Amino acid sequence: MNSTDKILVVRVGRVGDMVMITAALREILDSFSEAEVHVLTGGDGKRVLNGFDSRLTQFYLYNRKSLNAGWVRYKIKRLIGLEDYTHIFCFETNPSYLKLFKRSKAAIYVNQDCSPDKNYAWHCLQTVNRVTGKDSNHWVNLKVTDKSQSLLNEIYQQNNIDRNKLIIGLHPSFSGLKKLKLRSKRSLHERGWPEKNWAALARALKQYAQQNNIEIQIIMDLLEEDRALGERIVEQSGGAVQMLIPPMNFERYKATLQSMDLLITPNTGPMHIAGALGTKMVALFAVESPDNCGPYIPEAQYVPLCAENMKNPELGLAAIGVENVLDACKTFIH
């Protein structure tokens, strides 16, 4: 591709949304090897893509819901018009984003098809392939820095986590759990596996490991706001799981997820991050299909469990039984 290419990539979303474009972003960087690449995103996007590649030279932060959203849109539109972009890859599904590019002379590419039987990450990658004429595939991918590994080692030492044992992570929380809104109640139905189930799973994993002479440690790396939830699960599990609440550092948290030999999680941002770091997973889904919104990773890396395949799917995530999850975990515990 032309060495004078300047490319803008557009995706404004939560953590999982941003991880899902990394496969397409990697193909852009590979195919336009001399190009300068900018990213229009939100705060989560900048955190996720921090250190992704040194050729991401500029991040423009866009918040459509800010109090002065009209002024923000005007500035972004003007900025894009002044830059001499040759290509704009817009991975947003909302057509209103196209208005931001009216002043640009760049060629603009959007996902032509977002059918739910294919992963969103795949759709983004195909958009890039249509431009390059290639048939490339990348899985979603992220990096962990040596500094983050050092921070993690300190935390593990402080909490007596033995890296020689299998480390199994539980992620019982999800974004919006604390908020008492209708949307949060929907999220609880779709992403809230009962805390008694998390505790029972921890006990069952400990028992299975003991029966098979496997040394494991089960941990939860939680935010301070999830402390009460974590304490209840620890108590109900009889101490089978250990709760960590270290100072929040996104880069260190990536290192924690990468260090796990297995993660059990509902459909959340950490699911996508862990998938992009190569972590083995058992992922729980309700309502949404893993075919569309699951982690875009090799099939051998994770087992999806769907409430719709269980006896009482109307219960949402609670329809998935502890025994279902334990059986899936056995795939990865050796």
MIDOZA-319317 format. One record per atom (N, C-alpha, C): residue in one letter; x, y, z. Coordinates in steps of 0.05 Angstrom, whole numbers, padded with zeros to 5 digits, always signed. Example, Ala and Ser with C-alpha at 12.3 -4.5 7.8 and 13.67 -1.06 7.14 Angstrom:
MIDOZA-319317
a+00264-00114+00156a+00246-00090+00156a+00264-00066+00156s+00257-00045+00142s+00273-00021+00143s+00258+00001+00157
end
This chain:
MIDOZA-319317
m+00017-00024+00000m+00000+00000+00000m+00018+00025+00000n+00006+00048-00006n+00021+00073-00009n+00033+00082+00017s+00058+00090+00016s+00072+00099+00041s+00061+00126+00051t+00045+00140+00035t+00034+00165+00043t+00006+00162+00056d-00003+00137+00058d-00030+00133+00069d-00032+00143+00098k-00054+00155+00103k-00060+00163+00131k-00088+00152+00136i-00092+00137+00157i-00116+00121+00161i-00129+00129+00187l-00155+00132+00187l-00171+00136+00211l-00188+00111+00216v-00186+00100+00241v-00203+00078+00249v-00223+00088+00270v-00249+00082+00266v-00269+00093+00283v-00284+00071+00298r-00283+00071+00324r-00299+00054+00341r-00301+00066+00369v-00325+00073+00377v-00329+00085+00403v-00347+00065+00419g-00336+00052+00438g-00351+00032+00453g-00339+00024+00479r-00351+00005+00492r-00340-00005+00517r-00317-00024+00512v-00305-00035+00534v-00281-00050+00531v-00284-00074+00512g-00305-00089+00515g-00309-00112+00497g-00312-00104+00468d-00326-00081+00463d-00329-00071+00435d-00302-00065+00423m-00284-00054+00439m-00258-00046+00428m-00240-00070+00423v-00241-00090+00441v-00226-00114+00437v-00234-00127+00410m-00260-00126+00404m-00269-00140+00380m-00259-00127+00354i-00249-00103+00354i-00238-00092+00329i-00208-00097+00326t-00196-00110+00346t-00167-00113+00345t-00158-00131+00322a-00174-00151+00315a-00167-00168+00292a-00166-00151+00267a-00186-00135+00262a-00186-00118+00238a-00164-00097+00239l-00159-00086+00263l-00138-00066+00266l-00111-00078+00260r-00106-00102+00269r-00081-00115+00263r-00077-00119+00233e-00099-00126+00219e-00097-00129+00190e-00092-00103+00176i-00104-00081+00186i-00099-00055+00174i-00069-00048+00177l-00058-00052+00201l-00030-00046+00206l-00011-00063+00189d-00019-00088+00184d-00002-00106+00168d-00004-00099+00139s-00028-00092+00129s-00032-00087+00101s-00022-00060+00092f-00025-00040+00110f-00016-00013+00104f+00009-00008+00122s+00030-00022+00115s+00053-00024+00133s+00068+00002+00137e+00065+00021+00119e+00079+00047+00121e+00060+00069+00130a+00035+00063+00134a+00015+00084+00139a+00016+00093+00168e+00007+00118+00172e+00002+00129+00198e-00027+00123+00205v-00032+00113+00229v-00059+00106+00236v-00069+00121+00261h-00092+00134+00258h-00105+00148+00280h-00130+00133+00288v-00139+00137+00313v-00163+00124+00323v-00182+00144+00336l-00207+00143+00327l-00228+00159+00340l-00244+00140+00358t-00243+00145+00384t-00255+00126+00403t-00263+00141+00428g-00270+00126+00449g-00276+00137+00475g-00255+00130+00495g-00260+00136+00520g-00240+00130+00541g-00233+00101+00543d-00253+00083+00541d-00247+00054+00542d-00230+00045+00519g-00235+00057+00496g-00219+00050+00472g-00190+00057+00475k-00185+00080+00486k-00157+00088+00490k-00143+00069+00510r-00157+00061+00531r-00145+00043+00551r-00139+00016+00538v-00158+00006+00523v-00154-00021+00511v-00131-00021+00491l-00129+00000+00475l-00110+00001+00453l-00083+00014+00461n-00081+00021+00486n-00056+00032+00496n-00033+00011+00493g-00012+00018+00478g+00010+00000+00473g+00004-00022+00453f-00018-00020+00439f-00025-00041+00419f-00005-00041+00397d+00003-00018+00387d+00022-00016+00365d+00033+00013+00365s+00059+00016+00361s+00071+00043+00361s+00061+00060+00338r+00049+00048+00317r+00040+00063+00294r+00012+00075+00298l+00000+00070+00321l-00024+00084+00328l-00015+00110+00341t-00012+00131+00325t+00001+00155+00334t-00017+00176+00346q-00043+00173+00342q-00061+00194+00352q-00088+00181+00360f-00098+00189+00384f-00125+00181+00393f-00142+00206+00396y-00165+00206+00383y-00184+00227+00387y-00208+00216+00403l-00213+00229+00426l-00234+00220+00444l-00261+00233+00437y-00281+00217+00434y-00307+00226+00426y-00328+00215+00445n-00343+00234+00457n-00364+00226+00476n-00391+00238+00465r-00407+00221+00453r-00432+00231+00441r-00452+00240+00462k-00448+00231+00487k-00468+00237+00508k-00459+00260+00527s-00438+00274+00519s-00429+00296+00536s-00450+00319+00535l-00449+00337+00555l-00468+00359+00556l-00466+00378+00532n-00441+00380+00521n-00437+00397+00498n-00432+00380+00473a-00449+00359+00470a-00444+00340+00448a-00444+00353+00420g-00461+00373+00416g-00461+00387+00390g-00434+00400+00384w-00423+00413+00404w-00397+00426+00400w-00375+00404+00396v-00376+00383+00410v-00357+00361+00407v-00358+00350+00379r-00383+00345+00369r-00385+00335+00341r-00374+00354+00321y-00379+00380+00325y-00369+00400+00306y-00338+00399+00306k-00326+00398+00329k-00296+00398+00330k-00285+00373+00317i-00298+00350+00322i-00288+00325+00310i-00291+00326+00280k-00314+00335+00270k-00319+00337+00242k-00299+00356+00228r-00293+00378+00241r-00273+00397+00231r-00245+00385+00230l-00238+00371+00252l-00212+00359+00254l-00208+00338+00232i-00228+00321+00228i-00226+00300+00207i-00224+00313+00180g-00238+00334+00176g-00237+00348+00150g-00210+00360+00144l-00196+00369+00165l-00170+00382+00162l-00148+00361+00157e-00151+00337+00168e-00131+00316+00164e-00133+00305+00136d-00110+00298+00124d-00110+00288+00097d-00112+00257+00097y-00134+00247+00108y-00137+00218+00109y-00142+00207+00081t-00130+00184+00076t-00135+00170+00050t-00157+00149+00054h-00158+00137+00078h-00178+00116+00084h-00190+00121+00112i-00216+00116+00114i-00229+00116+00140i-00244+00090+00143f-00237+00075+00163f-00251+00050+00169f-00270+00056+00193c-00296+00056+00188c-00315+00062+00208c-00329+00036+00217f-00322+00026+00241f-00333+00001+00251f-00357+00006+00269e-00369+00030+00267e-00393+00036+00282e-00418+00028+00265t-00438+00018+00279t-00462+00010+00265t-00483+00032+00262n-00479+00053+00278n-00498+00076+00277n-00490+00094+00253p-00508+00097+00234p-00502+00113+00210p-00496+00142+00215s-00504+00152+00239s-00499+00181+00245s-00469+00187+00245y-00452+00167+00249y-00423+00172+00249y-00413+00181+00222l-00427+00173+00201l-00419+00181+00174l-00419+00211+00170k-00436+00225+00185k-00437+00254+00184k-00411+00267+00192l-00396+00253+00208l-00370+00264+00218l-00350+00266+00195f-00354+00251+00173f-00334+00249+00152f-00341+00266+00128k-00361+00282+00129k-00371+00297+00106k-00349+00315+00093r-00332+00326+00110r-00312+00344+00100r-00286+00330+00091s-00285+00304+00094s-00261+00288+00087s-00263+00278+00058k-00240+00277+00046k-00237+00266+00018k-00229+00237+00019a-00228+00226+00042a-00219+00198+00044a-00240+00179+00033a-00230+00155+00026a-00248+00133+00019a-00258+00122+00046i-00284+00118+00048i-00297+00110+00073i-00308+00082+00071y-00301+00065+00090y-00310+00037+00090y-00325+00031+00115v-00348+00018+00112v-00364+00009+00135v-00371-00020+00131n-00379-00033+00153n-00387-00061+00151n-00412-00063+00134q-00411-00079+00113q-00434-00082+00095q-00455-00101+00106d-00446-00119+00123d-00464-00139+00133d-00458-00144+00162c-00478-00143+00179c-00474-00149+00208c-00493-00171+00216s-00497-00191+00200s-00515-00213+00206s-00507-00226+00232p-00526-00233+00250p-00519-00243+00276p-00507-00271+00277d-00507-00285+00254d-00495-00312+00254d-00465-00312+00252k-00454-00287+00249k-00425-00285+00248k-00416-00265+00270n-00391-00269+00280n-00381-00252+00301n-00376-00224+00290y-00381-00204+00307y-00377-00176+00299y-00348-00171+00291a-00329-00184+00305a-00301-00181+00298a-00296-00191+00270w-00309-00213+00262w-00306-00223+00236w-00316-00203+00215h-00339-00191+00220h-00350-00171+00201h-00330-00148+00197c-00318-00139+00219c-00299-00117+00216c-00275-00126+00200l-00265-00150+00204l-00242-00160+00189l-00249-00163+00160q-00273-00171+00153q-00281-00174+00125q-00282-00146+00111t-00289-00126+00126t-00289-00099+00115t-00261-00091+00106v-00241-00098+00122v-00213-00092+00115v-00205-00110+00091n-00213-00135+00091n-00205-00154+00070n-00216-00144+00043r-00240-00133+00043r-00252-00123+00018r-00235-00100+00006v-00222-00085+00023v-00205-00063+00014v-00178-00073+00004t-00166-00092+00019t-00140-00102+00012t-00140-00123-00010g-00163-00136-00014g-00165-00158-00033g-00153-00184-00022k-00148-00184+00004k-00137-00209+00016k-00159-00225+00030d-00152-00248+00040d-00170-00264+00054d-00157-00272+00081s-00148-00251+00095s-00133-00255+00120s-00152-00260+00143n-00141-00274+00163n-00155-00277+00188n-00136-00273+00211h-00144-00257+00230h-00130-00254+00255h-00150-00258+00277w-00142-00270+00299w-00159-00270+00323w-00155-00244+00337v-00173-00237+00355v-00169-00213+00371v-00144-00217+00387n-00130-00195+00393n-00104-00197+00405n-00097-00172+00421l-00084-00176+00444l-00074-00154+00461l-00047-00162+00472k-00033-00143+00483k-00006-00148+00494k-00006-00141+00524v+00013-00154+00538v+00018-00148+00566v+00047-00139+00568t+00052-00117+00582t+00079-00107+00584t+00094-00120+00607d+00120-00118+00606d+00137-00129+00628d+00131-00114+00654k+00126-00089+00652k+00120-00073+00677k+00095-00083+00690s+00075-00090+00674s+00050-00100+00685s+00054-00128+00697q+00071-00144+00685q+00078-00170+00697q+00091-00166+00724s+00108-00147+00726s+00122-00142+00752s+00102-00133+00773l+00083-00116+00766l+00062-00107+00785l+00046-00131+00794l+00039-00149+00775l+00023-00173+00782l+00039-00191+00801n+00064-00195+00795n+00081-00212+00812n+00081-00202+00841e+00082-00176+00845e+00082-00164+00872e+00055-00171+00886i+00033-00168+00871i+00007-00173+00883i+00003-00202+00889y+00012-00220+00872y+00011-00248+00877y+00028-00256+00902q+00051-00244+00904q+00068-00250+00927q+00055-00240+00953q+00043-00217+00952q+00029-00205+00976q+00006-00223+00985n-00007-00236+00966n-00031-00252+00972n-00025-00282+00971n+00001-00290+00971n+00009-00318+00972n-00004-00335+00950i-00005-00323+00926i-00014-00338+00903i+00010-00353+00891d+00008-00379+00889d+00030-00395+00879d+00027-00399+00849r+00046-00388+00834r+00045-00390+00805r+00050-00418+00795n+00060-00436+00812n+00065-00464+00803n+00039-00481+00804k+00018-00470+00816k-00008-00483+00816k-00025-00473+00793l-00045-00488+00785l-00064-00479+00765l-00080-00456+00778i-00081-00433+00764i-00096-00410+00774i-00122-00409+00758i-00144-00411+00773i-00171-00410+00761i-00184-00384+00771g-00193-00368+00752g-00206-00343+00758g-00236-00344+00755l-00250-00332+00774l-00279-00328+00772l-00284-00298+00769h-00302-00292+00750h-00310-00263+00747h-00340-00261+00751p-00349-00257+00776p-00378-00258+00782p-00392-00232+00777s-00377-00211+00771s-00390-00184+00768s-00393-00177+00739f-00406-00154+00734f-00408-00143+00707f-00415-00113+00709s-00410-00099+00688s-00415-00070+00688s-00444-00063+00694g-00448-00044+00712g-00475-00036+00718g-00489-00052+00740l-00475-00070+00753l-00487-00088+00773l-00498-00071+00796k-00486-00049+00803k-00494-00033+00826k-00518-00015+00821k-00524-00010+00795k-00544+00009+00789k-00572-00003+00789l-00591+00011+00801l-00618+00001+00802l-00635+00013+00780k-00629+00005+00756k-00644+00015+00732k-00655-00009+00717l-00675-00003+00700l-00686-00025+00684l-00665-00039+00667r-00647-00023+00656r-00626-00035+00639r-00609-00054+00656s-00604-00046+00681s-00587-00063+00698s-00602-00089+00705k-00628-00087+00708k-00644-00112+00713k-00642-00131+00689r-00642-00119+00665r-00639-00135+00641r-00611-00148+00641s-00591-00132+00649s-00563-00142+00650s-00561-00164+00670l-00575-00162+00693l-00574-00183+00713l-00585-00209+00702h-00607-00207+00686h-00619-00230+00673h-00599-00243+00654e-00584-00226+00639e-00567-00236+00618e-00539-00243+00627r-00529-00230+00649r-00501-00233+00657r-00497-00240+00686g-00518-00241+00701g-00516-00246+00730g-00520-00275+00737w-00499-00290+00740w-00501-00317+00750w-00503-00316+00780p-00521-00330+00793p-00526-00327+00821p-00500-00331+00838e-00497-00315+00859e-00473-00316+00875e-00471-00344+00889k-00493-00356+00895k-00492-00383+00907k-00480-00403+00888n-00485-00398+00862n-00473-00416+00841n-00443-00413+00840w-00434-00387+00841w-00405-00383+00841w-00392-00397+00864a-00404-00395+00888a-00393-00408+00912a-00393-00438+00909a-00415-00449+00899a-00417-00478+00895a-00397-00488+00874l-00393-00472+00854l-00373-00479+00833l-00345-00480+00845a-00338-00460+00862a-00312-00460+00874a-00308-00485+00891r-00328-00493+00906r-00326-00517+00923r-00322-00542+00905a-00338-00543+00884a-00337-00566+00866a-00310-00568+00852l-00299-00545+00844l-00273-00545+00831l-00251-00555+00850k-00253-00546+00875k-00233-00555+00895k-00235-00585+00899q-00260-00595+00901q-00263-00624+00905q-00253-00640+00881y-00260-00631+00857y-00250-00645+00833y-00220-00645+00832a-00208-00623+00838a-00178-00621+00837a-00166-00640+00858q-00177-00641+00882q-00166-00658+00903q-00169-00688+00895q-00192-00695+00883q-00196-00722+00875q-00177-00731+00853n-00167-00712+00838n-00149-00718+00815n-00120-00709+00820n-00114-00703+00845n-00086-00695+00852n-00076-00671+00835i-00094-00652+00832i-00086-00628+00817i-00086-00604+00836e-00064-00589+00836e-00062-00566+00854e-00073-00541+00840i-00093-00529+00852i-00105-00506+00840i-00108-00484+00861q-00110-00459+00852q-00118-00437+00868q-00140-00422+00853i-00162-00416+00867i-00184-00402+00854i-00185-00374+00865i-00185-00355+00847i-00184-00326+00855i-00205-00310+00841m-00212-00288+00853m-00229-00267+00841m-00213-00241+00843d-00208-00228+00821d-00195-00201+00821d-00217-00181+00816l-00225-00167+00838l-00249-00150+00837l-00243-00121+00842l-00261-00104+00834l-00260-00076+00841l-00270-00072+00869e-00263-00050+00882e-00272-00044+00909e-00302-00044+00911e-00316-00034+00890e-00345-00033+00890e-00358-00061+00891d-00342-00081+00884d-00353-00109+00884d-00344-00124+00909r-00333-00111+00928r-00322-00124+00952r-00344-00141+00966a-00367-00128+00971a-00388-00142+00986a-00397-00168+00971l-00399-00167+00945l-00406-00191+00929l-00385-00212+00933g-00360-00203+00931g-00338-00222+00933g-00336-00235+00961e-00341-00219+00982e-00341-00230+01009e-00363-00251+01013r-00386-00246+01002r-00408-00265+01005r-00400-00292+00991i-00388-00290+00967i-00380-00314+00953i-00359-00329+00968v-00339-00315+00979v-00318-00328+00995v-00330-00342+01018e-00348-00329+01032e-00361-00341+01056e-00377-00366+01048q-00394-00363+01027q-00411-00386+01020q-00395-00409+01009s-00371-00403+00998s-00354-00424+00987s-00338-00438+01008g-00339-00428+01033g-00323-00440+01055g-00293-00434+01051g-00287-00412+01038g-00259-00405+01033g-00246-00418+01010a-00262-00431+00993a-00251-00445+00969a-00240-00425+00949v-00250-00401+00949v-00240-00380+00931v-00228-00357+00946q-00207-00345+00935q-00193-00323+00948q-00199-00297+00933m-00206-00277+00947m-00213-00251+00935m-00189-00232+00936l-00183-00220+00913l-00163-00199+00911l-00176-00173+00903i-00169-00152+00917i-00178-00125+00910i-00154-00107+00909p-00136-00110+00889p-00112-00093+00888p-00120-00066+00876p-00102-00046+00878p-00108-00020+00866p-00113-00024+00836m-00134-00011+00826m-00142-00016+00798m-00121-00004+00779n-00112-00021+00762n-00093-00013+00741n-00099-00031+00717f-00109-00018+00695f-00119-00034+00673f-00097-00052+00661e-00073-00042+00659e-00051-00057+00647e-00044-00081+00665r-00044-00077+00692r-00039-00098+00710r-00062-00119+00709y-00087-00109+00706y-00109-00128+00705y-00107-00146+00680k-00097-00136+00658k-00093-00153+00635k-00073-00175+00642a-00052-00168+00657a-00032-00188+00664a-00044-00209+00682t-00063-00201+00700t-00077-00221+00717t-00093-00240+00700l-00108-00230+00681l-00124-00247+00664l-00107-00266+00648q-00084-00256+00638q-00066-00273+00622q-00054-00295+00639s-00050-00289+00665s-00037-00309+00683s-00055-00332+00690m-00081-00329+00685m-00100-00350+00693m-00098-00374+00674d-00098-00397+00685d-00100-00421+00668d-00128-00426+00658l-00148-00415+00672l-00176-00417+00665l-00191-00395+00677l-00209-00383+00662l-00227-00362+00672l-00256-00370+00667i-00273-00368+00687i-00301-00372+00684i-00315-00345+00686t-00330-00337+00666t-00340-00310+00664t-00366-00309+00648p-00384-00291+00655p-00407-00285+00637p-00397-00269+00614n-00415-00262+00596n-00409-00246+00572n-00403-00217+00581t-00377-00211+00586t-00369-00185+00596t-00344-00176+00582g-00336-00151+00588g-00310-00141+00577g-00287-00159+00584p-00283-00167+00609p-00261-00185+00616p-00260-00211+00600m-00284-00221+00592m-00284-00244+00574m-00269-00238+00548h-00274-00215+00536h-00261-00208+00511h-00231-00203+00515i-00224-00189+00537i-00196-00184+00543i-00181-00210+00546a-00192-00227+00563a-00178-00253+00568a-00175-00269+00543g-00196-00269+00526g-00194-00283+00500g-00172-00272+00483a-00169-00246+00483a-00148-00233+00466a-00120-00238+00477l-00118-00247+00502l-00092-00253+00515l-00086-00283+00514g-00103-00299+00503g-00098-00328+00500g-00107-00344+00524t-00122-00333+00543t-00131-00347+00567t-00153-00367+00560k-00152-00391+00571k-00173-00411+00567k-00197-00402+00583m-00222-00407+00573m-00246-00396+00586m-00269-00415+00584v-00287-00412+00603v-00314-00422+00601v-00331-00397+00603a-00347-00391+00582a-00362-00366+00581a-00392-00372+00581l-00407-00356+00597l-00435-00361+00601l-00451-00340+00586f-00471-00349+00571f-00487-00331+00554f-00517-00335+00559a-00531-00313+00559a-00561-00314+00559a-00571-00292+00540v-00591-00298+00525v-00604-00280+00505v-00585-00275+00481e-00561-00264+00486e-00543-00259+00464e-00528-00284+00456s-00522-00286+00431s-00509-00311+00420s-00479-00307+00419p-00464-00328+00428p-00434-00326+00425p-00426-00326+00396d-00443-00334+00378d-00436-00333+00349d-00431-00304+00341n-00446-00286+00353n-00444-00257+00345n-00427-00241+00364c-00431-00245+00391c-00417-00228+00410c-00398-00242+00428g-00392-00267+00422g-00372-00281+00438g-00344-00273+00431p-00324-00283+00445p-00296-00276+00439p-00288-00288+00412y-00274-00272+00396y-00266-00281+00370y-00238-00294+00373i-00238-00319+00380i-00214-00334+00387i-00217-00363+00377p-00195-00378+00376p-00198-00406+00367p-00217-00422+00384e-00232-00440+00371e-00252-00456+00385e-00241-00472+00408a-00216-00481+00405a-00204-00497+00426a-00198-00482+00452q-00200-00455+00450q-00192-00438+00473q-00214-00435+00493y-00239-00440+00485y-00261-00435+00504y-00285-00452+00499v-00301-00455+00520v-00327-00469+00518v-00349-00450+00524p-00367-00444+00505p-00390-00427+00511p-00413-00444+00522l-00427-00434+00542l-00451-00446+00553l-00474-00427+00550c-00495-00435+00537c-00518-00417+00531c-00542-00425+00547a-00555-00405+00560a-00579-00410+00575a-00601-00422+00558e-00602-00413+00532e-00622-00423+00514e-00621-00453+00509n-00598-00465+00515n-00595-00494+00512n-00602-00510+00537m-00610-00496+00558m-00615-00508+00584m-00645-00513+00587k-00653-00525+00609k-00681-00533+00614k-00700-00509+00617n-00691-00488+00631n-00708-00465+00637n-00695-00440+00627p-00694-00436+00601p-00680-00412+00590p-00692-00386+00599e-00718-00386+00607e-00730-00361+00616e-00717-00350+00641l-00701-00366+00655l-00687-00357+00679l-00663-00340+00672g-00656-00338+00647g-00632-00323+00639g-00608-00339+00646l-00587-00325+00655l-00561-00339+00660l-00564-00360+00683a-00584-00355+00700a-00588-00374+00723a-00597-00401+00713a-00605-00404+00688a-00613-00430+00677a-00589-00449+00674i-00565-00438+00674i-00541-00454+00671i-00533-00465+00698g-00532-00491+00701g-00527-00503+00727g-00498-00505+00733v-00492-00508+00759v-00464-00510+00768v-00451-00535+00755e-00466-00557+00753e-00455-00581+00741e-00448-00577+00712n-00464-00560+00697n-00457-00554+00669n-00430-00540+00667v-00426-00521+00685v-00401-00505+00685v-00378-00522+00693l-00382-00539+00714l-00360-00556+00723l-00351-00575+00701d-00370-00587+00687d-00363-00606+00665d-00347-00591+00644a-00355-00567+00637a-00340-00551+00617a-00312-00545+00627c-00309-00539+00653c-00283-00533+00664c-00263-00556+00662k-00274-00580+00665k-00257-00604+00664k-00242-00607+00638t-00252-00594+00617t-00238-00594+00591t-00210-00583+00594f-00206-00564+00613f-00181-00549+00614f-00165-00555+00640i-00176-00571+00658i-00162-00576+00683i-00148-00603+00681h-00121-00602+00680h-00105-00627+00677h-00083-00627+00699
end
